[in-house]
Amino acid sequence: MQLLLLHLDDALELQPDFVHSCLMAGARELNDKAGGREIRLWGRQASLDSLWRSLASAHPLGREKPRLSFMGSGDFHHVSALLLSLALEQRSKPVTVIHIDNHPDWVHFTGGIHCGSWVNSALANPLVAKVITIGVCSSDLRAPERKGANLVPLANGRLELYPFAHPPSRVKAAYGSGASFEQICGAIYWKSIAEFGEANFLDRLLTRIKTEAVYLTIDKDVLSKADAVTNWDQGCMRLPYVLWLISGIAERHRIIGADVTGDYSTPNYGGGLWMRAIKRAETVIDQPFQRSDIRSTRNINSAANHALLEVLGESMR
């Protein structure tokens, strides 16, 4: 396994014990905070292409070893689309993307990639057989069409979404039924983790992965506030359960790459005045206002990252 610390903000630097552990394990570091300010929340294609080239050059051992990347705030979750494309570069067989998150990240977005749109970019890759999203509790599932969701992949089976728990979603179009949902009249009824039961859900999940290889992407905002401090509203899953899911997946499938996001950092935006204003407005609308104690934030997030590093390191050998 290759380990990469991607410094697009200062989230990881605020966890010196975790960074030290990674460096002792042979991690490489890529510092691009200027680029991070440009692409935070969303980035235009030119900026993303520049980061893609930097990520490609930071793969010193070639593509034969899977890469695990830690990359700071969930405001950068769209970087997962770049990391996924690199992981698939020399592959010829399809993979399944396992997306553990409190948000579905499925909105329409043109001219680049948004942290809330990257699933569409992942599905555009012909080697991605399917994306399976796990753990959503957020209000993004409330009237999703009105919030810009692309539900076509849900209807055609290339996207499955299993909330941790969520009431039915009101929709206007017809999407039929799928492995993770059933539409009755004007509402999508989700098959949730709470409905299956946590232990039974792993069995269900494993039956839905049809490929030998998987790519894992984890946004820690899926976790309760006891296990993570993030920039976003948070879900209900506990860290031991997420670790158990990862281990269960690894027992049956080969993990060809993984990334972890969802640490807290103070937003800092680059670009022109208009871009900065738009992004600040998005933050006010979409992210909860919170004051985070620096020491508590560091301790909680570092503990979660250490645990994820240990389990993913074992799973990606």
C-alpha positions in Angstrom: 0.0 0.0 0.0 1.1 3.5 -0.8 0.1 6.2 1.7 -0.4 9.9 0.7 -1.2 12.9 2.9 -2.7 15.5 0.6 -2.5 18.9 2.2 -5.1 21.1 0.5 -5.9 22.8 3.8 -4.4 22.7 7.3 -6.7 19.9 8.6 -4.0 17.2 8.8 -1.3 19.5 10.0 -3.5 20.2 13.0 -3.0 16.5 13.9 0.8 16.2 14.3 0.7 12.8 16.0 -1.3 11.3 13.1 1.0 12.9 10.5 4.0 11.5 12.4 2.5 8.0 12.4 1.9 8.3 8.6 5.4 9.5 7.9 6.9 6.6 10.0 4.8 4.3 7.9 6.4 5.7 4.7 3.8 8.2 3.7 4.4 10.8 1.0 3.1 14.3 1.4 1.7 16.6 -1.3 1.3 20.2 -0.4 -0.9 22.3 -2.6 -2.8 24.8 -0.4 -2.9 27.4 -3.1 -4.6 24.8 -5.4 -6.8 23.8 -2.4 -8.1 27.3 -2.0 -9.0 27.3 -5.7 -10.9 24.1 -5.7 -12.5 24.1 -2.2 -16.2 23.2 -2.4 -15.9 23.1 -6.2 -13.2 23.6 -8.9 -13.1 24.4 -12.5 -11.6 21.8 -14.9 -8.3 23.6 -15.4 -7.5 23.7 -11.7 -8.6 20.1 -11.3 -6.4 19.0 -14.2 -3.4 20.7 -12.5 -4.1 18.8 -9.3 -4.5 15.5 -11.3 -1.0 15.9 -12.7 0.4 16.5 -9.3 -1.4 13.4 -7.9 -0.1 11.3 -10.8 3.5 12.4 -10.2 3.1 11.5 -6.4 2.7 7.8 -7.3 6.4 6.8 -7.2 5.9 3.1 -7.0 3.6 2.9 -10.0 0.0 1.7 -10.1 0.7 -1.9 -8.9 0.2 -0.9 -5.2 -3.1 0.5 -4.0 -3.0 4.1 -2.6 -4.6 5.3 0.5 -5.1 9.1 0.6 -6.0 11.3 3.6 -7.0 14.8 2.3 -8.5 17.0 4.9 -11.9 18.7 4.9 -15.0 17.1 3.2 -15.0 20.3 1.1 -12.5 18.4 -1.1 -14.5 15.2 -1.6 -14.6 15.9 -5.3 -10.8 15.1 -5.4 -12.0 11.5 -4.9 -13.0 11.5 -8.6 -9.3 12.3 -9.5 -7.9 9.7 -7.2 -10.4 7.1 -8.6 -9.4 7.9 -12.2 -5.7 7.3 -11.3 -6.5 4.0 -9.5 -8.3 2.8 -12.7 -5.7 4.0 -15.2 -4.1 0.6 -15.8 -7.1 -1.5 -15.1 -9.2 -3.3 -17.7 -11.8 -4.9 -15.4 -14.7 -3.0 -13.7 -14.8 -1.9 -10.1 -17.4 -1.0 -7.6 -17.1 2.3 -5.7 -18.2 2.1 -2.0 -19.0 5.6 -0.9 -19.5 6.1 2.9 -21.0 9.5 3.5 -23.7 11.6 5.2 -24.4 13.2 1.8 -25.2 11.6 -1.6 -22.9 13.9 -3.7 -25.1 13.4 -6.8 -26.1 16.9 -7.9 -25.8 18.3 -11.4 -22.8 20.6 -11.9 -21.3 22.0 -15.1 -17.8 23.3 -15.9 -15.9 21.4 -13.2 -16.7 19.2 -10.2 -18.4 20.1 -7.0 -17.9 18.2 -3.7 -21.6 17.5 -4.0 -21.5 16.3 -7.6 -18.4 14.0 -7.9 -20.5 10.8 -7.9 -21.6 11.8 -11.4 -18.0 12.1 -12.5 -17.2 8.7 -11.1 -20.1 7.1 -12.9 -18.8 8.7 -16.2 -15.8 6.3 -16.0 -16.7 3.2 -18.0 -14.8 1.0 -15.6 -17.0 2.0 -12.7 -19.7 -0.7 -12.6 -21.6 0.9 -9.9 -21.4 3.3 -6.9 -22.9 2.2 -3.6 -23.5 5.0 -1.2 -23.9 4.1 2.5 -25.0 6.0 5.6 -26.8 9.1 4.4 -28.9 10.9 7.0 -28.9 14.4 5.6 -31.7 16.5 4.3 -30.3 16.1 0.8 -32.7 13.2 0.5 -35.7 15.5 1.2 -37.2 16.5 -2.2 -33.9 15.6 -4.0 -35.0 16.7 -7.5 -35.5 20.3 -6.2 -32.0 20.2 -4.8 -30.5 19.3 -8.1 -30.0 15.5 -7.7 -29.2 13.4 -10.7 -31.5 10.3 -10.0 -31.0 8.7 -13.4 -28.2 6.4 -12.2 -30.5 5.3 -9.3 -33.1 4.3 -11.8 -30.8 2.5 -14.2 -29.0 0.5 -11.4 -25.6 2.1 -11.6 -26.2 3.8 -8.2 -27.5 2.2 -5.0 -28.1 4.3 -1.9 -28.6 2.9 1.5 -29.3 5.6 4.1 -28.6 4.9 7.7 -32.2 6.0 8.3 -34.4 8.4 6.4 -38.1 9.0 5.7 -39.4 8.6 2.1 -38.2 11.2 -0.5 -40.8 13.1 -2.5 -40.2 13.0 -6.2 -42.1 14.1 -9.4 -40.6 11.8 -12.0 -40.9 8.0 -12.2 -37.8 6.0 -11.2 -39.3 2.6 -10.7 -37.7 0.4 -8.1 -34.2 -0.8 -7.5 -32.0 -2.8 -5.1 -31.9 0.1 -2.5 -35.3 1.7 -3.0 -39.0 1.3 -4.1 -41.0 4.1 -5.5 -44.7 4.2 -4.5 -46.6 7.0 -6.3 -44.7 10.2 -5.6 -42.2 9.0 -3.0 -39.0 6.9 -2.9 -38.9 4.5 0.0 -35.4 3.7 1.0 -34.0 0.4 2.2 -32.0 1.6 5.1 -29.3 0.2 7.4 -31.6 0.7 10.3 -34.3 -1.3 8.6 -31.9 -4.2 7.8 -30.1 -4.0 11.1 -26.4 -3.1 11.3 -25.1 -6.7 11.3 -27.5 -7.9 8.6 -26.6 -4.9 6.4 -23.1 -6.1 5.7 -24.5 -9.4 4.3 -26.8 -7.3 2.1 -24.0 -5.1 0.9 -21.7 -7.9 0.0 -24.4 -9.5 -2.2 -24.6 -6.2 -4.1 -20.9 -6.0 -5.0 -20.6 -7.9 -8.2 -16.9 -7.0 -9.0 -13.7 -8.5 -7.7 -12.2 -5.1 -7.0 -13.6 -2.1 -5.0 -12.6 1.5 -4.4 -13.4 2.9 -1.0 -14.1 6.6 -0.3 -15.0 7.7 3.2 -16.3 11.1 4.4 -16.2 11.2 8.2 -19.3 13.4 8.3 -21.1 10.1 8.1 -20.0 9.6 11.8 -21.7 10.9 14.9 -20.2 13.9 16.6 -18.6 11.6 19.2 -16.3 10.2 16.5 -15.6 13.2 14.2 -15.6 16.9 13.9 -16.3 18.1 10.4 -17.4 21.2 8.3 -20.7 19.6 7.6 -23.8 18.3 9.2 -23.1 14.8 10.5 -24.7 11.4 10.4 -25.5 8.6 12.9 -22.9 5.9 12.2 -20.3 5.1 14.8 -16.6 4.5 14.0 -16.4 0.9 15.1 -19.2 0.0 12.7 -17.5 1.7 9.8 -14.3 -0.1 10.6 -16.2 -3.4 10.7 -17.8 -2.7 7.3 -14.4 -2.0 5.8 -12.9 -5.2 7.2 -15.9 -7.2 5.9 -15.6 -5.8 2.4 -11.9 -6.5 2.4 -12.4 -10.2 3.3 -14.4 -10.7 0.0 -12.9 -8.1 -2.3 -9.7 -6.5 -3.3 -9.4 -2.8 -2.4 -7.5 -1.1 -5.2 -7.6 2.4 -3.6 -9.2 4.4 -0.8 -9.4 7.9 0.4 -10.5 9.6 3.6 -11.9 13.1 4.0 -14.1 14.9 6.5 -11.6 16.5 8.9 -12.4 20.1 10.0 -10.6 23.2 8.7 -11.5 26.8 8.6 -12.7 27.6 5.1 -10.3 29.6 2.9 -11.2 30.3 -0.7 -9.1 31.4 -3.7 -10.1 32.7 -7.1 -11.7 36.0 -8.0 -14.1 38.0 -5.9 -17.2 36.5 -7.5 -16.0 32.9 -6.9 -15.1 33.6 -3.2 -18.5 35.3 -2.7 -20.4 32.4 -4.2 -18.5 29.8 -2.1 -19.0 31.8 1.1 -22.7 32.0 0.3 -22.9 28.2 -0.3 -21.2 27.6 3.1 -23.7 29.8 4.9 -26.6 27.9 3.3 -25.2 24.3 3.4 -22.9 24.1 6.4 -23.9 24.5 10.1 -22.4 27.3 12.0 -20.1 26.0 14.7 -17.2 27.0 16.8 -14.8 24.1 17.2 -12.5 23.7 20.2 -9.0 23.2 18.6 -7.8 20.6 21.1 -11.0 18.6 21.1 -11.2 18.7 17.3 -7.6 17.5 17.0 -8.0 14.6 19.5 -11.3 13.3 18.0 -10.3 13.5 14.4 -6.8 12.2 15.0 -8.2 9.2 16.9 -10.5 8.4 14.0 -7.8 8.8 11.4 -5.4 6.5 13.4 -8.2 3.8 13.5 -9.0 4.2 9.8 -5.3 4.0 8.9 -4.8 0.8 10.9 -7.9 -1.0 9.4 -7.4 0.2 5.9 -3.6 -0.6 6.0 -4.5 -4.1 7.0 -7.2 -4.3 4.3 -5.1 -3.0 1.4 -2.0 -5.2 1.7 
